[in-house]
Amino acid sequence: MKPPTATSVLLLIVLLPLAGAVFMSAAATDGPPAVYLVFVNPTPPGVTCMQFHLGILTAALGSEAKAKEAMIYNYKNVVNGFSARVTPSELDAIKKQPQVNRVLPSATLHLMSSNFDDIS
């Protein structure tokens, strides 16, 4: 095996930090996954709510397996939509789907008081 030449060592020294910066910037732009509520158009006739929601998520994420993994719950009685755990870049892709009306981050709300006897 030949020892490395000065040129190859110089290239390695110059290119290694650049490669690291590219990988770090790609990871930095896509943060950790979070749960979002996705409100969509009414489900078309002949399609189940689950199929419709899964189709939207599959189109945004690129595969049905990823969509099934991301989906948490389907809403169909009061509102039409679903909740899903997605990264910021996946969220951008979901927002671009024509069937999506609104996307909100999921939040847990707590009552400030549980004493309802004092309500007049």
Biopython code that builds the backbone (N, CA, C, O; Angstrom):
import numpy as np
from Bio.PDB.StructureBuilder import StructureBuilder

atoms = [
    (1, "MET", "N", (0.843, -1.178, 0.000)),
    (1, "MET", "CA", (0.000, 0.000, 0.000)),
    (1, "MET", "C", (0.886, 1.239, 0.000)),
    (1, "MET", "O", (1.830, 1.336, 0.785)),
    (2, "LYS", "N", (0.580, 2.183, -0.881)),
    (2, "LYS", "CA", (1.378, 3.398, -0.993)),
    (2, "LYS", "C", (1.003, 4.382, 0.111)),
    (2, "LYS", "O", (-0.160, 4.447, 0.510)),
    (3, "PRO", "N", (1.967, 5.143, 0.603)),
    (3, "PRO", "CA", (1.623, 6.184, 1.570)),
    (3, "PRO", "C", (0.884, 7.317, 0.862)),
    (3, "PRO", "O", (1.087, 7.531, -0.333)),
    (4, "PRO", "N", (0.026, 8.048, 1.585)),
    (4, "PRO", "CA", (-0.726, 9.129, 0.952)),
    (4, "PRO", "C", (0.215, 10.226, 0.453)),
    (4, "PRO", "O", (1.227, 10.540, 1.079)),
    (5, "THR", "N", (-0.150, 10.793, -0.687)),
    (5, "THR", "CA", (0.639, 11.896, -1.241)),
    (5, "THR", "C", (0.247, 13.189, -0.543)),
    (5, "THR", "O", (-0.778, 13.265, 0.133)),
    (6, "ALA", "N", (1.076, 14.191, -0.720)),
    (6, "ALA", "CA", (0.806, 15.497, -0.110)),
    (6, "ALA", "C", (-0.485, 16.091, -0.663)),
    (6, "ALA", "O", (-1.231, 16.752, 0.058)),
    (7, "THR", "N", (-0.740, 15.853, -1.940)),
    (7, "THR", "CA", (-1.952, 16.392, -2.565)),
    (7, "THR", "C", (-3.201, 15.755, -1.964)),
    (7, "THR", "O", (-4.170, 16.454, -1.671)),
    (8, "SER", "N", (-3.188, 14.431, -1.777)),
    (8, "SER", "CA", (-4.369, 13.766, -1.212)),
    (8, "SER", "C", (-4.597, 14.172, 0.241)),
    (8, "SER", "O", (-5.743, 14.303, 0.670)),
    (9, "VAL", "N", (-3.537, 14.369, 0.993)),
    (9, "VAL", "CA", (-3.672, 14.827, 2.378)),
    (9, "VAL", "C", (-4.239, 16.235, 2.411)),
    (9, "VAL", "O", (-5.099, 16.540, 3.236)),
    (10, "LEU", "N", (-3.755, 17.109, 1.505)),
    (10, "LEU", "CA", (-4.253, 18.481, 1.440)),
    (10, "LEU", "C", (-5.733, 18.504, 1.078)),
    (10, "LEU", "O", (-6.508, 19.252, 1.674)),
    (11, "LEU", "N", (-6.128, 17.686, 0.104)),
    (11, "LEU", "CA", (-7.544, 17.615, -0.277)),
    (11, "LEU", "C", (-8.399, 17.141, 0.892)),
    (11, "LEU", "O", (-9.485, 17.670, 1.133)),
    (12, "LEU", "N", (-7.911, 16.156, 1.606)),
    (12, "LEU", "CA", (-8.651, 15.641, 2.758)),
    (12, "LEU", "C", (-8.827, 16.718, 3.820)),
    (12, "LEU", "O", (-9.902, 16.847, 4.406)),
    (13, "ILE", "N", (-7.783, 17.484, 4.068)),
    (13, "ILE", "CA", (-7.847, 18.548, 5.072)),
    (13, "ILE", "C", (-8.836, 19.633, 4.656)),
    (13, "ILE", "O", (-9.549, 20.179, 5.497)),
    (14, "VAL", "N", (-8.880, 19.946, 3.359)),
    (14, "VAL", "CA", (-9.767, 21.005, 2.871)),
    (14, "VAL", "C", (-11.210, 20.525, 2.777)),
    (14, "VAL", "O", (-12.122, 21.261, 3.153)),
    (15, "LEU", "N", (-11.438, 19.309, 2.286)),
    (15, "LEU", "CA", (-12.793, 18.835, 2.013)),
    (15, "LEU", "C", (-13.511, 18.259, 3.228)),
    (15, "LEU", "O", (-14.740, 18.314, 3.280)),
    (16, "LEU", "N", (-12.810, 17.718, 4.188)),
    (16, "LEU", "CA", (-13.456, 17.105, 5.342)),
    (16, "LEU", "C", (-14.316, 18.090, 6.142)),
    (16, "LEU", "O", (-15.455, 17.762, 6.472)),
    (17, "PRO", "N", (-13.808, 19.287, 6.463)),
    (17, "PRO", "CA", (-14.682, 20.231, 7.178)),
    (17, "PRO", "C", (-15.890, 20.667, 6.344)),
    (17, "PRO", "O", (-16.967, 20.895, 6.895)),
    (18, "LEU", "N", (-15.723, 20.785, 5.024)),
    (18, "LEU", "CA", (-16.855, 21.160, 4.170)),
    (18, "LEU", "C", (-17.924, 20.081, 4.171)),
    (18, "LEU", "O", (-19.116, 20.382, 4.237)),
    (19, "ALA", "N", (-17.501, 18.823, 4.099)),
    (19, "ALA", "CA", (-18.464, 17.717, 4.126)),
    (19, "ALA", "C", (-19.209, 17.692, 5.452)),
    (19, "ALA", "O", (-20.420, 17.471, 5.480)),
    (20, "GLY", "N", (-18.500, 17.916, 6.543)),
    (20, "GLY", "CA", (-19.144, 17.955, 7.855)),
    (20, "GLY", "C", (-20.151, 19.079, 7.962)),
    (20, "GLY", "O", (-21.216, 18.911, 8.554)),
    (21, "ALA", "N", (-19.817, 20.235, 7.386)),
    (21, "ALA", "CA", (-20.733, 21.381, 7.425)),
    (21, "ALA", "C", (-21.999, 21.094, 6.639)),
    (21, "ALA", "O", (-23.086, 21.498, 7.052)),
    (22, "VAL", "N", (-21.876, 20.402, 5.512)),
    (22, "VAL", "CA", (-23.054, 20.061, 4.706)),
    (22, "VAL", "C", (-23.970, 19.133, 5.488)),
    (22, "VAL", "O", (-25.181, 19.349, 5.524)),
    (23, "PHE", "N", (-23.408, 18.101, 6.118)),
    (23, "PHE", "CA", (-24.231, 17.172, 6.889)),
    (23, "PHE", "C", (-24.839, 17.851, 8.105)),
    (23, "PHE", "O", (-25.993, 17.581, 8.437)),
    (24, "MET", "N", (-24.114, 18.710, 8.767)),
    (24, "MET", "CA", (-24.630, 19.403, 9.950)),
    (24, "MET", "C", (-25.747, 20.361, 9.570)),
    (24, "MET", "O", (-26.743, 20.458, 10.287)),
    (25, "SER", "N", (-25.599, 21.082, 8.440)),
    (25, "SER", "CA", (-26.648, 22.030, 8.051)),
    (25, "SER", "C", (-27.913, 21.300, 7.645)),
    (25, "SER", "O", (-29.013, 21.790, 7.903)),
    (26, "ALA", "N", (-27.783, 20.140, 7.013)),
    (26, "ALA", "CA", (-28.968, 19.364, 6.643)),
    (26, "ALA", "C", (-29.695, 18.881, 7.888)),
    (26, "ALA", "O", (-30.925, 18.904, 7.930)),
    (27, "ALA", "N", (-28.963, 18.446, 8.895)),
    (27, "ALA", "CA", (-29.581, 17.975, 10.126)),
    (27, "ALA", "C", (-30.173, 19.125, 10.921)),
    (27, "ALA", "O", (-31.202, 18.961, 11.577)),
    (28, "ALA", "N", (-29.531, 20.296, 10.868)),
    (28, "ALA", "CA", (-30.003, 21.439, 11.643)),
    (28, "ALA", "C", (-31.295, 22.015, 11.083)),
    (28, "ALA", "O", (-32.100, 22.553, 11.844)),
    (29, "THR", "N", (-31.519, 21.920, 9.776)),
    (29, "THR", "CA", (-32.715, 22.506, 9.187)),
    (29, "THR", "C", (-33.957, 21.675, 9.465)),
    (29, "THR", "O", (-35.067, 22.206, 9.419)),
    (30, "ASP", "N", (-33.802, 20.394, 9.750)),
    (30, "ASP", "CA", (-34.943, 19.538, 10.015)),
    (30, "ASP", "C", (-34.922, 19.154, 11.492)),
    (30, "ASP", "O", (-34.183, 18.260, 11.902)),
    (31, "GLY", "N", (-35.733, 19.833, 12.275)),
    (31, "GLY", "CA", (-35.744, 19.625, 13.710)),
    (31, "GLY", "C", (-36.426, 18.331, 14.102)),
    (31, "GLY", "O", (-36.760, 17.513, 13.245)),
    (32, "PRO", "N", (-36.634, 18.148, 15.387)),
    (32, "PRO", "CA", (-37.265, 16.922, 15.873)),
    (32, "PRO", "C", (-38.739, 16.867, 15.473)),
    (32, "PRO", "O", (-39.361, 17.907, 15.257)),
    (33, "PRO", "N", (-39.297, 15.668, 15.375)),
    (33, "PRO", "CA", (-40.710, 15.561, 15.028)),
    (33, "PRO", "C", (-41.606, 16.115, 16.136)),
    (33, "PRO", "O", (-41.261, 16.074, 17.317)),
    (34, "ALA", "N", (-42.744, 16.624, 15.728)),
    (34, "ALA", "CA", (-43.757, 17.124, 16.654)),
    (34, "ALA", "C", (-45.125, 16.689, 16.134)),
    (34, "ALA", "O", (-45.266, 16.299, 14.974)),
    (35, "VAL", "N", (-46.126, 16.762, 17.003)),
    (35, "VAL", "CA", (-47.479, 16.350, 16.622)),
    (35, "VAL", "C", (-48.268, 17.568, 16.144)),
    (35, "VAL", "O", (-48.270, 18.621, 16.782)),
    (36, "TYR", "N", (-48.934, 17.394, 15.008)),
    (36, "TYR", "CA", (-49.746, 18.460, 14.424)),
    (36, "TYR", "C", (-51.133, 17.927, 14.105)),
    (36, "TYR", "O", (-51.310, 16.743, 13.819)),
    (37, "LEU", "N", (-52.115, 18.826, 14.158)),
    (37, "LEU", "CA", (-53.479, 18.524, 13.733)),
    (37, "LEU", "C", (-53.630, 19.072, 12.322)),
    (37, "LEU", "O", (-53.359, 20.245, 12.069)),
    (38, "VAL", "N", (-54.064, 18.216, 11.407)),
    (38, "VAL", "CA", (-54.198, 18.594, 10.001)),
    (38, "VAL", "C", (-55.678, 18.540, 9.640)),
    (38, "VAL", "O", (-56.299, 17.477, 9.684)),
    (39, "PHE", "N", (-56.237, 19.691, 9.284)),
    (39, "PHE", "CA", (-57.646, 19.783, 8.887)),
    (39, "PHE", "C", (-57.711, 19.771, 7.363)),
    (39, "PHE", "O", (-57.001, 20.521, 6.694)),
    (40, "VAL", "N", (-58.576, 18.908, 6.824)),
    (40, "VAL", "CA", (-58.630, 18.716, 5.371)),
    (40, "VAL", "C", (-60.039, 18.919, 4.830)),
    (40, "VAL", "O", (-61.001, 19.039, 5.588)),
    (41, "ASN", "N", (-60.142, 18.954, 3.498)),
    (41, "ASN", "CA", (-61.432, 19.063, 2.812)),
    (41, "ASN", "C", (-62.306, 17.857, 3.146)),
    (41, "ASN", "O", (-61.801, 16.845, 3.632)),
    (42, "PRO", "N", (-63.622, 17.954, 2.889)),
    (42, "PRO", "CA", (-64.503, 16.798, 3.131)),
    (42, "PRO", "C", (-64.046, 15.576, 2.330)),
    (42, "PRO", "O", (-63.542, 15.702, 1.214)),
    (43, "THR", "N", (-64.228, 14.413, 2.913)),
    (43, "THR", "CA", (-63.861, 13.157, 2.252)),
    (43, "THR", "C", (-64.763, 12.935, 1.051)),
    (43, "THR", "O", (-65.983, 13.046, 1.172)),
    (44, "PRO", "N", (-64.188, 12.624, -0.109)),
    (44, "PRO", "CA", (-65.018, 12.394, -1.303)),
    (44, "PRO", "C", (-65.881, 11.142, -1.156)),
    (44, "PRO", "O", (-65.523, 10.234, -0.407)),
    (45, "PRO", "N", (-67.013, 11.080, -1.860)),
    (45, "PRO", "CA", (-67.876, 9.895, -1.786)),
    (45, "PRO", "C", (-67.138, 8.653, -2.294)),
    (45, "PRO", "O", (-66.348, 8.726, -3.235)),
    (46, "GLY", "N", (-67.411, 7.516, -1.653)),
    (46, "GLY", "CA", (-66.829, 6.252, -2.074)),
    (46, "GLY", "C", (-65.447, 5.983, -1.502)),
    (46, "GLY", "O", (-64.854, 4.941, -1.779)),
    (47, "VAL", "N", (-64.930, 6.909, -0.710)),
    (47, "VAL", "CA", (-63.607, 6.735, -0.098)),
    (47, "VAL", "C", (-63.785, 6.823, 1.411)),
    (47, "VAL", "O", (-64.492, 7.705, 1.899)),
    (48, "THR", "N", (-63.156, 5.926, 2.150)),
    (48, "THR", "CA", (-63.244, 6.015, 3.606)),
    (48, "THR", "C", (-62.376, 7.165, 4.103)),
    (48, "THR", "O", (-61.433, 7.596, 3.441)),
    (49, "CYS", "N", (-62.722, 7.632, 5.266)),
    (49, "CYS", "CA", (-61.981, 8.723, 5.896)),
    (49, "CYS", "C", (-60.505, 8.351, 6.043)),
    (49, "CYS", "O", (-59.624, 9.155, 5.736)),
    (50, "MET", "N", (-60.244, 7.145, 6.508)),
    (50, "MET", "CA", (-58.870, 6.679, 6.714)),
    (50, "MET", "C", (-58.094, 6.641, 5.397)),
    (50, "MET", "O", (-56.938, 7.064, 5.357)),
    (51, "GLN", "N", (-58.704, 6.147, 4.328)),
    (51, "GLN", "CA", (-58.047, 6.099, 3.019)),
    (51, "GLN", "C", (-57.703, 7.503, 2.526)),
    (51, "GLN", "O", (-56.611, 7.739, 2.008)),
    (52, "PHE", "N", (-58.640, 8.425, 2.692)),
    (52, "PHE", "CA", (-58.441, 9.804, 2.241)),
    (52, "PHE", "C", (-57.287, 10.451, 2.995)),
    (52, "PHE", "O", (-56.402, 11.054, 2.388)),
    (53, "HIS", "N", (-57.300, 10.326, 4.312)),
    (53, "HIS", "CA", (-56.245, 10.932, 5.130)),
    (53, "HIS", "C", (-54.886, 10.287, 4.855)),
    (53, "HIS", "O", (-53.871, 10.976, 4.752)),
    (54, "LEU", "N", (-54.879, 8.970, 4.738)),
    (54, "LEU", "CA", (-53.632, 8.264, 4.461)),
    (54, "LEU", "C", (-53.084, 8.639, 3.083)),
    (54, "LEU", "O", (-51.870, 8.723, 2.899)),
    (55, "GLY", "N", (-53.967, 8.860, 2.127)),
    (55, "GLY", "CA", (-53.546, 9.280, 0.790)),
    (55, "GLY", "C", (-52.870, 10.646, 0.806)),
    (55, "GLY", "O", (-51.863, 10.852, 0.129)),
    (56, "ILE", "N", (-53.422, 11.574, 1.575)),
    (56, "ILE", "CA", (-52.824, 12.906, 1.695)),
    (56, "ILE", "C", (-51.441, 12.807, 2.326)),
    (56, "ILE", "O", (-50.483, 13.408, 1.841)),
    (57, "LEU", "N", (-51.346, 12.048, 3.407)),
    (57, "LEU", "CA", (-50.079, 11.907, 4.114)),
    (57, "LEU", "C", (-49.053, 11.140, 3.276)),
    (57, "LEU", "O", (-47.866, 11.465, 3.308)),
    (58, "THR", "N", (-49.495, 10.138, 2.535)),
    (58, "THR", "CA", (-48.593, 9.387, 1.660)),
    (58, "THR", "C", (-48.026, 10.280, 0.568)),
    (58, "THR", "O", (-46.837, 10.207, 0.260)),
    (59, "ALA", "N", (-48.872, 11.126, -0.020)),
    (59, "ALA", "CA", (-48.400, 12.043, -1.059)),
    (59, "ALA", "C", (-47.365, 13.017, -0.508)),
    (59, "ALA", "O", (-46.423, 13.386, -1.209)),
    (60, "ALA", "N", (-47.534, 13.431, 0.733)),
    (60, "ALA", "CA", (-46.608, 14.395, 1.327)),
    (60, "ALA", "C", (-45.305, 13.739, 1.770)),
    (60, "ALA", "O", (-44.236, 14.329, 1.612)),
    (61, "LEU", "N", (-45.375, 12.534, 2.319)),
    (61, "LEU", "CA", (-44.188, 11.889, 2.886)),
    (61, "LEU", "C", (-43.464, 10.967, 1.913)),
    (61, "LEU", "O", (-42.314, 10.598, 2.150)),
    (62, "GLY", "N", (-44.125, 10.590, 0.818)),
    (62, "GLY", "CA", (-43.455, 9.797, -0.200)),
    (62, "GLY", "C", (-43.658, 8.297, -0.125)),
    (62, "GLY", "O", (-43.325, 7.590, -1.076)),
    (63, "SER", "N", (-44.194, 7.789, 0.977)),
    (63, "SER", "CA", (-44.458, 6.347, 1.049)),
    (63, "SER", "C", (-45.587, 6.077, 2.036)),
    (63, "SER", "O", (-45.772, 6.803, 3.013)),
    (64, "GLU", "N", (-46.335, 5.015, 1.754)),
    (64, "GLU", "CA", (-47.441, 4.651, 2.638)),
    (64, "GLU", "C", (-46.922, 4.173, 3.988)),
    (64, "GLU", "O", (-47.562, 4.400, 5.014)),
    (65, "ALA", "N", (-45.771, 3.514, 3.996)),
    (65, "ALA", "CA", (-45.209, 3.030, 5.257)),
    (65, "ALA", "C", (-44.864, 4.201, 6.178)),
    (65, "ALA", "O", (-45.141, 4.147, 7.376)),
    (66, "LYS", "N", (-44.261, 5.254, 5.628)),
    (66, "LYS", "CA", (-43.947, 6.440, 6.431)),
    (66, "LYS", "C", (-45.217, 7.120, 6.908)),
    (66, "LYS", "O", (-45.278, 7.610, 8.036)),
    (67, "ALA", "N", (-46.237, 7.154, 6.049)),
    (67, "ALA", "CA", (-47.507, 7.788, 6.404)),
    (67, "ALA", "C", (-48.183, 7.036, 7.556)),
    (67, "ALA", "O", (-48.684, 7.654, 8.495)),
    (68, "LYS", "N", (-48.194, 5.710, 7.479)),
    (68, "LYS", "CA", (-48.814, 4.913, 8.545)),
    (68, "LYS", "C", (-48.066, 5.078, 9.863)),
    (68, "LYS", "O", (-48.674, 5.095, 10.933)),
    (69, "GLU", "N", (-46.755, 5.197, 9.778)),
    (69, "GLU", "CA", (-45.951, 5.385, 10.986)),
    (69, "GLU", "C", (-46.192, 6.758, 11.608)),
    (69, "GLU", "O", (-46.194, 6.896, 12.832)),
    (70, "ALA", "N", (-46.395, 7.769, 10.772)),
    (70, "ALA", "CA", (-46.564, 9.138, 11.266)),
    (70, "ALA", "C", (-47.972, 9.404, 11.806)),
    (70, "ALA", "O", (-48.137, 10.199, 12.732)),
    (71, "MET", "N", (-48.994, 8.743, 11.233)),
    (71, "MET", "CA", (-50.376, 9.032, 11.616)),
    (71, "MET", "C", (-50.674, 8.542, 13.026)),
    (71, "MET", "O", (-50.320, 7.425, 13.404)),
    (72, "ILE", "N", (-51.332, 9.405, 13.793)),
    (72, "ILE", "CA", (-51.683, 9.069, 15.172)),
    (72, "ILE", "C", (-53.177, 8.800, 15.308)),
    (72, "ILE", "O", (-53.577, 7.809, 15.920)),
    (73, "TYR", "N", (-54.012, 9.684, 14.734)),
    (73, "TYR", "CA", (-55.458, 9.572, 14.913)),
    (73, "TYR", "C", (-56.176, 10.217, 13.738)),
    (73, "TYR", "O", (-55.671, 11.161, 13.130)),
    (74, "ASN", "N", (-57.374, 9.693, 13.420)),
    (74, "ASN", "CA", (-58.234, 10.278, 12.386)),
    (74, "ASN", "C", (-59.442, 10.916, 13.036)),
    (74, "ASN", "O", (-60.050, 10.337, 13.936)),
    (75, "TYR", "N", (-59.790, 12.107, 12.581)),
    (75, "TYR", "CA", (-60.982, 12.814, 13.064)),
    (75, "TYR", "C", (-61.986, 12.852, 11.929)),
    (75, "TYR", "O", (-61.647, 13.227, 10.806)),
    (76, "LYS", "N", (-63.238, 12.460, 12.220)),
    (76, "LYS", "CA", (-64.234, 12.448, 11.150)),
    (76, "LYS", "C", (-65.618, 12.900, 11.573)),
    (76, "LYS", "O", (-66.459, 13.143, 10.707)),
    (77, "ASN", "N", (-65.897, 13.024, 12.872)),
    (77, "ASN", "CA", (-67.250, 13.361, 13.297)),
    (77, "ASN", "C", (-67.507, 14.863, 13.346)),
    (77, "ASN", "O", (-68.460, 15.340, 12.729)),
    (78, "VAL", "N", (-66.702, 15.599, 14.045)),
    (78, "VAL", "CA", (-66.907, 17.046, 14.171)),
    (78, "VAL", "C", (-66.097, 17.799, 13.126)),
    (78, "VAL", "O", (-66.580, 18.755, 12.519)),
    (79, "VAL", "N", (-64.866, 17.359, 12.924)),
    (79, "VAL", "CA", (-63.996, 17.936, 11.897)),
    (79, "VAL", "C", (-63.438, 16.798, 11.058)),
    (79, "VAL", "O", (-63.436, 15.643, 11.484)),
    (80, "ASN", "N", (-62.966, 17.129, 9.867)),
    (80, "ASN", "CA", (-62.334, 16.134, 9.011)),
    (80, "ASN", "C", (-60.841, 16.400, 9.007)),
    (80, "ASN", "O", (-60.393, 17.440, 8.524)),
    (81, "GLY", "N", (-60.068, 15.464, 9.544)),
    (81, "GLY", "CA", (-58.626, 15.642, 9.590)),
    (81, "GLY", "C", (-57.950, 14.514, 10.333)),
    (81, "GLY", "O", (-58.550, 13.477, 10.616)),
    (82, "PHE", "N", (-56.691, 14.740, 10.641)),
    (82, "PHE", "CA", (-55.909, 13.721, 11.332)),
    (82, "PHE", "C", (-54.799, 14.386, 12.118)),
    (82, "PHE", "O", (-54.467, 15.549, 11.890)),
    (83, "SER", "N", (-54.229, 13.634, 13.045)),
    (83, "SER", "CA", (-53.045, 14.097, 13.754)),
    (83, "SER", "C", (-51.891, 13.201, 13.334)),
    (83, "SER", "O", (-52.060, 12.003, 13.108)),
    (84, "ALA", "N", (-50.702, 13.815, 13.234)),
    (84, "ALA", "CA", (-49.529, 13.068, 12.797)),
    (84, "ALA", "C", (-48.277, 13.640, 13.446)),
    (84, "ALA", "O", (-48.202, 14.836, 13.727)),
    (85, "ARG", "N", (-47.301, 12.781, 13.679)),
    (85, "ARG", "CA", (-46.000, 13.200, 14.204)),
    (85, "ARG", "C", (-45.050, 13.319, 13.019)),
    (85, "ARG", "O", (-44.695, 12.319, 12.395)),
    (86, "VAL", "N", (-44.637, 14.565, 12.711)),
    (86, "VAL", "CA", (-43.804, 14.826, 11.541)),
    (86, "VAL", "C", (-42.700, 15.828, 11.863)),
    (86, "VAL", "O", (-42.782, 16.579, 12.835)),
    (87, "THR", "N", (-41.673, 15.821, 11.030)),
    (87, "THR", "CA", (-40.577, 16.783, 11.149)),
    (87, "THR", "C", (-40.989, 18.086, 10.461)),
    (87, "THR", "O", (-41.985, 18.101, 9.737)),
    (88, "PRO", "N", (-40.251, 19.176, 10.668)),
    (88, "PRO", "CA", (-40.588, 20.441, 9.999)),
    (88, "PRO", "C", (-40.612, 20.342, 8.468)),
    (88, "PRO", "O", (-41.484, 20.939, 7.837)),
    (89, "SER", "N", (-39.692, 19.616, 7.865)),
    (89, "SER", "CA", (-39.707, 19.504, 6.397)),
    (89, "SER", "C", (-40.908, 18.684, 5.923)),
    (89, "SER", "O", (-41.490, 18.985, 4.881)),
    (90, "GLU", "N", (-41.282, 17.650, 6.681)),
    (90, "GLU", "CA", (-42.477, 16.879, 6.334)),
    (90, "GLU", "C", (-43.732, 17.728, 6.505)),
    (90, "GLU", "O", (-44.679, 17.610, 5.727)),
    (91, "LEU", "N", (-43.735, 18.580, 7.519)),
    (91, "LEU", "CA", (-44.864, 19.476, 7.736)),
    (91, "LEU", "C", (-45.045, 20.425, 6.554)),
    (91, "LEU", "O", (-46.172, 20.678, 6.127)),
    (92, "ASP", "N", (-43.950, 20.947, 6.030)),
    (92, "ASP", "CA", (-44.029, 21.819, 4.850)),
    (92, "ASP", "C", (-44.644, 21.083, 3.663)),
    (92, "ASP", "O", (-45.442, 21.654, 2.920)),
    (93, "ALA", "N", (-44.273, 19.814, 3.486)),
    (93, "ALA", "CA", (-44.834, 19.020, 2.389)),
    (93, "ALA", "C", (-46.331, 18.778, 2.591)),
    (93, "ALA", "O", (-47.091, 18.779, 1.622)),
    (94, "ILE", "N", (-46.758, 18.572, 3.827)),
    (94, "ILE", "CA", (-48.186, 18.370, 4.122)),
    (94, "ILE", "C", (-48.962, 19.647, 3.814)),
    (94, "ILE", "O", (-50.039, 19.589, 3.220)),
    (95, "LYS", "N", (-48.428, 20.788, 4.209)),
    (95, "LYS", "CA", (-49.114, 22.071, 3.981)),
    (95, "LYS", "C", (-49.311, 22.366, 2.496)),
    (95, "LYS", "O", (-50.226, 23.105, 2.133)),
    (96, "LYS", "N", (-48.473, 21.804, 1.638)),
    (96, "LYS", "CA", (-48.561, 22.039, 0.198)),
    (96, "LYS", "C", (-49.610, 21.175, -0.487)),
    (96, "LYS", "O", (-49.914, 21.389, -1.661)),
    (97, "GLN", "N", (-50.165, 20.206, 0.226)),
    (97, "GLN", "CA", (-51.181, 19.335, -0.370)),
    (97, "GLN", "C", (-52.466, 20.131, -0.588)),
    (97, "GLN", "O", (-52.900, 20.849, 0.314)),
    (98, "PRO", "N", (-53.086, 20.018, -1.768)),
    (98, "PRO", "CA", (-54.271, 20.843, -2.069)),
    (98, "PRO", "C", (-55.485, 20.548, -1.188)),
    (98, "PRO", "O", (-56.361, 21.402, -1.057)),
    (99, "GLN", "N", (-55.559, 19.361, -0.583)),
    (99, "GLN", "CA", (-56.709, 19.003, 0.257)),
    (99, "GLN", "C", (-56.585, 19.554, 1.674)),
    (99, "GLN", "O", (-57.547, 19.498, 2.440)),
    (100, "VAL", "N", (-55.428, 20.083, 2.034)),
    (100, "VAL", "CA", (-55.185, 20.550, 3.404)),
    (100, "VAL", "C", (-55.671, 21.989, 3.548)),
    (100, "VAL", "O", (-55.295, 22.866, 2.772)),
    (101, "ASN", "N", (-56.515, 22.215, 4.556)),
    (101, "ASN", "CA", (-57.047, 23.556, 4.819)),
    (101, "ASN", "C", (-56.246, 24.304, 5.866)),
    (101, "ASN", "O", (-55.979, 25.498, 5.725)),
    (102, "ARG", "N", (-55.864, 23.594, 6.920)),
    (102, "ARG", "CA", (-55.193, 24.247, 8.041)),
    (102, "ARG", "C", (-54.398, 23.223, 8.831)),
    (102, "ARG", "O", (-54.796, 22.063, 8.937)),
    (103, "VAL", "N", (-53.270, 23.657, 9.387)),
    (103, "VAL", "CA", (-52.434, 22.799, 10.218)),
    (103, "VAL", "C", (-52.108, 23.555, 11.496)),
    (103, "VAL", "O", (-51.656, 24.699, 11.457)),
    (104, "LEU", "N", (-52.345, 22.901, 12.631)),
    (104, "LEU", "CA", (-52.067, 23.510, 13.932)),
    (104, "LEU", "C", (-51.212, 22.566, 14.771)),
    (104, "LEU", "O", (-51.369, 21.348, 14.691)),
    (105, "PRO", "N", (-50.315, 23.120, 15.570)),
    (105, "PRO", "CA", (-49.575, 22.242, 16.484)),
    (105, "PRO", "C", (-50.523, 21.683, 17.540)),
    (105, "PRO", "O", (-51.433, 22.375, 17.997)),
    (106, "SER", "N", (-50.306, 20.449, 17.918)),
    (106, "SER", "CA", (-51.122, 19.830, 18.955)),
    (106, "SER", "C", (-50.747, 20.429, 20.301)),
    (106, "SER", "O", (-49.578, 20.718, 20.555)),
    (107, "ALA", "N", (-51.731, 20.612, 21.153)),
    (107, "ALA", "CA", (-51.484, 21.178, 22.480)),
    (107, "ALA", "C", (-52.413, 20.515, 23.485)),
    (107, "ALA", "O", (-53.552, 20.175, 23.165)),
    (108, "THR", "N", (-51.924, 20.340, 24.683)),
    (108, "THR", "CA", (-52.741, 19.825, 25.781)),
    (108, "THR", "C", (-53.112, 20.991, 26.678)),
    (108, "THR", "O", (-52.238, 21.707, 27.167)),
    (109, "LEU", "N", (-54.393, 21.181, 26.892)),
    (109, "LEU", "CA", (-54.879, 22.276, 27.731)),
    (109, "LEU", "C", (-55.388, 21.713, 29.043)),
    (109, "LEU", "O", (-55.982, 20.635, 29.076)),
    (110, "HIS", "N", (-55.155, 22.444, 30.125)),
    (110, "HIS", "CA", (-55.574, 21.997, 31.457)),
    (110, "HIS", "C", (-56.548, 23.014, 32.056)),
    (110, "HIS", "O", (-56.408, 24.219, 31.846)),
    (111, "LEU", "N", (-57.531, 22.517, 32.802)),
    (111, "LEU", "CA", (-58.447, 23.397, 33.517)),
    (111, "LEU", "C", (-57.699, 24.124, 34.624)),
    (111, "LEU", "O", (-56.822, 23.555, 35.274)),
    (112, "MET", "N", (-58.054, 25.378, 34.829)),
    (112, "MET", "CA", (-57.407, 26.127, 35.908)),
    (112, "MET", "C", (-58.036, 25.792, 37.247)),
    (112, "MET", "O", (-57.418, 25.990, 38.293)),
    (113, "SER", "N", (-59.269, 25.281, 37.222)),
    (113, "SER", "CA", (-59.939, 24.919, 38.463)),
    (113, "SER", "C", (-60.861, 23.743, 38.183)),
    (113, "SER", "O", (-61.432, 23.632, 37.098)),
    (114, "SER", "N", (-60.998, 22.889, 39.149)),
    (114, "SER", "CA", (-61.946, 21.787, 39.002)),
    (114, "SER", "C", (-63.120, 21.961, 39.963)),
    (114, "SER", "O", (-63.926, 21.045, 40.126)),
    (115, "ASN", "N", (-63.225, 23.130, 40.603)),
    (115, "ASN", "CA", (-64.298, 23.414, 41.548)),
    (115, "ASN", "C", (-65.437, 24.089, 40.804)),
    (115, "ASN", "O", (-65.451, 25.311, 40.654)),
    (116, "PHE", "N", (-66.393, 23.295, 40.338)),
    (116, "PHE", "CA", (-67.502, 23.842, 39.563)),
    (116, "PHE", "C", (-68.732, 24.136, 40.428)),
    (116, "PHE", "O", (-69.755, 24.587, 39.913)),
    (117, "ASP", "N", (-68.638, 23.885, 41.727)),
    (117, "ASP", "CA", (-69.767, 24.140, 42.618)),
    (117, "ASP", "C", (-69.996, 25.640, 42.855)),
    (117, "ASP", "O", (-71.102, 26.054, 43.201)),
    (118, "ASP", "N", (-68.952, 26.444, 42.668)),
    (118, "ASP", "CA", (-69.053, 27.881, 42.938)),
    (118, "ASP", "C", (-69.568, 28.678, 41.736)),
    (118, "ASP", "O", (-69.681, 29.901, 41.820)),
    (119, "ILE", "N", (-69.877, 28.022, 40.641)),
    (119, "ILE", "CA", (-70.337, 28.737, 39.448)),
    (119, "ILE", "C", (-71.788, 29.145, 39.667)),
    (119, "ILE", "O", (-72.635, 28.313, 39.990)),
    (120, "SER", "N", (-72.063, 30.424, 39.490)),
    (120, "SER", "CA", (-73.425, 30.924, 39.689)),
    (120, "SER", "C", (-74.084, 31.222, 38.371)),
    (120, "SER", "O", (-75.237, 31.653, 38.340)),
]
sb = StructureBuilder()
sb.init_structure("model")
sb.init_model(0)
sb.init_chain("A")
sb.init_seg("    ")
for serial, (resi, resn, name, xyz) in enumerate(atoms, 1):
    if name == "N":
        sb.init_residue(resn, " ", resi, " ")
    sb.init_atom(name, np.array(xyz, "f"), 0.0, 1.0, " ", f" {name:<3s}", serial, name[0])
structure = sb.get_structure()
